[in-house]
Amino acid sequence: MKLVKKNQKLHNPDSPLILGEVKEGETVMEVTEPSYIDTQQKLI
């Protein structure tokens, strides 16, 4: 629970990251990742 509270304090809604901040010299890139949910078989 301590880790959860610590991580909640690191959250910045204006940051492109879930936790923390983008530091100088770092690059944030958006990548295309295929969804494996759509290809899962379903039981009928």
N, CA, C and O atoms as CSV, one atom per row, in Angstrom:
chain,resi,resn,atom,element,x,y,z
A,1,MET,N,N,0.814,-1.197,0.000
A,1,MET,CA,C,0.000,0.000,0.000
A,1,MET,C,C,0.859,1.263,0.000
A,1,MET,O,O,0.462,2.288,-0.554
A,2,LYS,N,N,2.034,1.190,0.620
A,2,LYS,CA,C,2.925,2.354,0.634
A,2,LYS,C,C,3.374,2.701,-0.780
A,2,LYS,O,O,3.467,3.875,-1.139
A,3,LEU,N,N,3.653,1.664,-1.588
A,3,LEU,CA,C,4.090,1.898,-2.966
A,3,LEU,C,C,2.974,2.550,-3.781
A,3,LEU,O,O,3.235,3.425,-4.606
A,4,VAL,N,N,1.754,2.129,-3.554
A,4,VAL,CA,C,0.608,2.709,-4.276
A,4,VAL,C,C,0.499,4.196,-3.966
A,4,VAL,O,O,0.337,5.014,-4.872
A,5,LYS,N,N,0.588,4.541,-2.694
A,5,LYS,CA,C,0.482,5.957,-2.306
A,5,LYS,C,C,1.642,6.772,-2.872
A,5,LYS,O,O,1.461,7.916,-3.288
A,6,LYS,N,N,2.848,6.170,-2.885
A,6,LYS,CA,C,4.016,6.853,-3.449
A,6,LYS,C,C,3.807,7.112,-4.940
A,6,LYS,O,O,4.090,8.205,-5.431
A,7,ASN,N,N,3.307,6.097,-5.662
A,7,ASN,CA,C,3.083,6.250,-7.098
A,7,ASN,C,C,1.974,7.254,-7.398
A,7,ASN,O,O,2.044,7.974,-8.394
A,8,GLN,N,N,0.952,7.307,-6.544
A,8,GLN,CA,C,-0.123,8.284,-6.741
A,8,GLN,C,C,0.425,9.708,-6.686
A,8,GLN,O,O,-0.036,10.578,-7.424
A,9,LYS,N,N,1.390,9.947,-5.829
A,9,LYS,CA,C,1.979,11.275,-5.710
A,9,LYS,C,C,2.808,11.638,-6.944
A,9,LYS,O,O,3.001,12.819,-7.232
A,10,LEU,N,N,3.302,10.626,-7.681
A,10,LEU,CA,C,4.106,10.877,-8.877
A,10,LEU,C,C,3.255,11.175,-10.108
A,10,LEU,O,O,3.776,11.640,-11.122
A,11,HIS,N,N,1.955,10.912,-10.029
A,11,HIS,CA,C,1.079,11.098,-11.188
A,11,HIS,C,C,0.894,12.576,-11.497
A,11,HIS,O,O,0.600,13.381,-10.613
A,12,ASN,N,N,1.072,12.914,-12.765
A,12,ASN,CA,C,0.841,14.273,-13.245
A,12,ASN,C,C,-0.113,14.176,-14.433
A,12,ASN,O,O,0.285,13.675,-15.485
A,13,PRO,N,N,-1.349,14.633,-14.303
A,13,PRO,CA,C,-2.316,14.503,-15.403
A,13,PRO,C,C,-1.905,15.251,-16.674
A,13,PRO,O,O,-2.431,14.965,-17.750
A,14,ASP,N,N,-0.972,16.206,-16.567
A,14,ASP,CA,C,-0.519,16.947,-17.744
A,14,ASP,C,C,0.684,16.297,-18.420
A,14,ASP,O,O,1.144,16.778,-19.456
A,15,SER,N,N,1.196,15.212,-17.845
A,15,SER,CA,C,2.360,14.526,-18.396
A,15,SER,C,C,1.919,13.432,-19.364
A,15,SER,O,O,0.875,12.815,-19.150
A,16,PRO,N,N,2.689,13.177,-20.426
A,16,PRO,CA,C,2.347,12.082,-21.343
A,16,PRO,C,C,2.622,10.712,-20.728
A,16,PRO,O,O,2.271,9.689,-21.318
A,17,LEU,N,N,3.241,10.680,-19.557
A,17,LEU,CA,C,3.528,9.422,-18.882
A,17,LEU,C,C,2.485,9.155,-17.805
A,17,LEU,O,O,1.858,10.086,-17.299
A,18,ILE,N,N,2.300,7.899,-17.459
A,18,ILE,CA,C,1.379,7.567,-16.376
A,18,ILE,C,C,1.951,8.047,-15.051
A,18,ILE,O,O,1.240,8.630,-14.232
A,19,LEU,N,N,3.239,7.798,-14.849
A,19,LEU,CA,C,3.916,8.227,-13.626
A,19,LEU,C,C,5.163,9.005,-13.978
A,19,LEU,O,O,5.847,8.688,-14.951
A,20,GLY,N,N,5.457,10.011,-13.198
A,20,GLY,CA,C,6.691,10.762,-13.383
A,20,GLY,C,C,6.590,11.839,-14.443
A,20,GLY,O,O,5.502,12.201,-14.891
A,21,GLU,N,N,7.738,12.337,-14.828
A,21,GLU,CA,C,7.838,13.429,-15.797
A,21,GLU,C,C,8.848,13.062,-16.872
A,21,GLU,O,O,9.710,12.210,-16.654
A,22,VAL,N,N,8.744,13.700,-18.028
A,22,VAL,CA,C,9.744,13.537,-19.072
A,22,VAL,C,C,10.921,14.427,-18.698
A,22,VAL,O,O,10.764,15.630,-18.487
A,23,LYS,N,N,12.087,13.826,-18.618
A,23,LYS,CA,C,13.279,14.582,-18.228
A,23,LYS,C,C,14.016,15.091,-19.466
A,23,LYS,O,O,13.813,14.586,-20.570
A,24,GLU,N,N,14.862,16.084,-19.274
A,24,GLU,CA,C,15.630,16.654,-20.379
A,24,GLU,C,C,16.462,15.558,-21.037
A,24,GLU,O,O,17.117,14.772,-20.352
A,25,GLY,N,N,16.435,15.508,-22.351
A,25,GLY,CA,C,17.193,14.513,-23.097
A,25,GLY,C,C,16.403,13.245,-23.389
A,25,GLY,O,O,16.856,12.409,-24.171
A,26,GLU,N,N,15.225,13.083,-22.774
A,26,GLU,CA,C,14.394,11.912,-23.029
A,26,GLU,C,C,13.415,12.222,-24.154
A,26,GLU,O,O,13.026,13.373,-24.354
A,27,THR,N,N,13.024,11.191,-24.878
A,27,THR,CA,C,12.089,11.348,-25.975
A,27,THR,C,C,10.896,10.440,-25.742
A,27,THR,O,O,11.063,9.263,-25.420
A,28,VAL,N,N,9.692,10.977,-25.902
A,28,VAL,CA,C,8.475,10.187,-25.818
A,28,VAL,C,C,8.009,9.924,-27.240
A,28,VAL,O,O,7.805,10.855,-28.019
A,29,MET,N,N,7.842,8.650,-27.575
A,29,MET,CA,C,7.409,8.286,-28.920
A,29,MET,C,C,6.128,7.469,-28.827
A,29,MET,O,O,5.999,6.594,-27.971
A,30,GLU,N,N,5.191,7.761,-29.708
A,30,GLU,CA,C,3.967,6.979,-29.780
A,30,GLU,C,C,4.207,5.847,-30.779
A,30,GLU,O,O,4.638,6.087,-31.906
A,31,VAL,N,N,3.930,4.635,-30.366
A,31,VAL,CA,C,4.138,3.480,-31.233
A,31,VAL,C,C,2.821,2.772,-31.471
A,31,VAL,O,O,1.899,2.864,-30.661
A,32,THR,N,N,2.737,2.071,-32.581
A,32,THR,CA,C,1.554,1.287,-32.898
A,32,THR,C,C,1.790,-0.137,-32.422
A,32,THR,O,O,2.722,-0.804,-32.873
A,33,GLU,N,N,0.966,-0.587,-31.534
A,33,GLU,CA,C,1.077,-1.936,-30.994
A,33,GLU,C,C,-0.228,-2.662,-31.317
A,33,GLU,O,O,-1.304,-2.177,-30.968
A,34,PRO,N,N,-0.144,-3.827,-31.984
A,34,PRO,CA,C,-1.386,-4.534,-32.331
A,34,PRO,C,C,-2.111,-5.009,-31.072
A,34,PRO,O,O,-1.484,-5.354,-30.070
A,35,SER,N,N,-3.423,-5.020,-31.142
A,35,SER,CA,C,-4.231,-5.498,-30.023
A,35,SER,C,C,-4.390,-7.004,-30.142
A,35,SER,O,O,-4.816,-7.518,-31.176
A,36,TYR,N,N,-4.046,-7.693,-29.085
A,36,TYR,CA,C,-4.216,-9.144,-29.070
A,36,TYR,C,C,-5.593,-9.529,-28.552
A,36,TYR,O,O,-5.984,-10.693,-28.641
A,37,ILE,N,N,-6.328,-8.571,-28.017
A,37,ILE,CA,C,-7.670,-8.848,-27.510
A,37,ILE,C,C,-8.596,-9.208,-28.666
A,37,ILE,O,O,-9.412,-10.121,-28.542
A,38,ASP,N,N,-8.479,-8.502,-29.787
A,38,ASP,CA,C,-9.343,-8.746,-30.927
A,38,ASP,C,C,-9.126,-10.113,-31.559
A,38,ASP,O,O,-10.036,-10.643,-32.195
A,39,THR,N,N,-7.955,-10.689,-31.402
A,39,THR,CA,C,-7.632,-11.958,-32.052
A,39,THR,C,C,-7.841,-13.170,-31.145
A,39,THR,O,O,-7.627,-14.304,-31.575
A,40,GLN,N,N,-8.257,-12.947,-29.893
A,40,GLN,CA,C,-8.478,-14.060,-28.995
A,40,GLN,C,C,-9.720,-14.832,-29.404
A,40,GLN,O,O,-10.705,-14.255,-29.865
A,41,GLN,N,N,-9.657,-16.127,-29.230
A,41,GLN,CA,C,-10.817,-16.955,-29.517
A,41,GLN,C,C,-11.825,-16.804,-28.378
A,41,GLN,O,O,-11.454,-16.610,-27.220
A,42,LYS,N,N,-13.093,-16.898,-28.729
A,42,LYS,CA,C,-14.145,-16.762,-27.736
A,42,LYS,C,C,-14.894,-18.086,-27.616
A,42,LYS,O,O,-15.120,-18.785,-28.604
A,43,LEU,N,N,-15.262,-18.402,-26.411
A,43,LEU,CA,C,-16.078,-19.578,-26.179
A,43,LEU,C,C,-17.546,-19.196,-26.351
A,43,LEU,O,O,-18.003,-18.188,-25.811
A,44,ILE,N,N,-18.257,-19.992,-27.089
A,44,ILE,CA,C,-19.668,-19.677,-27.342
A,44,ILE,C,C,-20.545,-20.563,-26.489
A,44,ILE,O,O,-21.770,-20.460,-26.548
